[in-house]
Amino acid sequence: MPTKLPEHDHCRFCGDPVPFDQAFCSEDCYYKEQARVGKEKKNNRVFILLTAVSVIAVVAVGVLV
């Protein structure tokens, strides 16, 4: 017979069980998640910038040829 677990949610960073009113199991997980999100935003900006530069280069080559 399966065991019924108490109502819970999971930490957004590590996945450990936490009460519904909490998003993270510890301050450490909160700060690690903030760092991960910041790094992801930076990587997205770099990707968009490189994509824009590539498109501009392709258009410039097309105009010059």
N, C-alpha and C positions, 0 to 999 in steps of 0.2 A: 504494500500500500504506500503510495507516494506521501512524502511529508509536506505539509503546507507551510510555506515560509511566511514570515510576517510581511506586511506591506512595506515596500522599500523602493528606492530608486538606485541608480549607480553613479559613482563619481565620474564626472565628465573627463577627467584625465586618466585615471588608472583603472576605473571600472569596478572598484570595491563597492559593496553595498553601503548606502547611506540613507538616512530618513528622507521622506519626500520633501521636507522643507529645506534641505541642503543640496547644493550642487556639487560640492567637493568634500572629500573625506578629511582634508587637512589644508592648512595654509600653504604647505609645500606644494601640494597638487595644484592649488589655485595659482600660485606664482609660476609654476612650470607650464600650466595651460596658457597663462598670459604671455609668456615668452614664446610658446609655440605659435600662438595666434599672431603675435607681432612678426615673427619670422616668416610665417605664411603670407602675411600682407606685404612684407618687403619683397618676397619672391614673386608675388603677383605683379607688383609694380615694375620690377625688373623685366619680367616676361612681357608686359604690355609695352614698355619702352623699347625693348629689342624688336618686338613685332612691328611697332610703328617705324622704327629705323629701317627695318628690312623692307617694309612696304614702300617707304619713301625712296630707298635705293633702287628698288625694282622699277618704280615709276620713273625715276630720273634716268635710268639706263634706257628705258623704253622711249622717253622723249628725245634723248640724245642720239639714238640710233635711227 
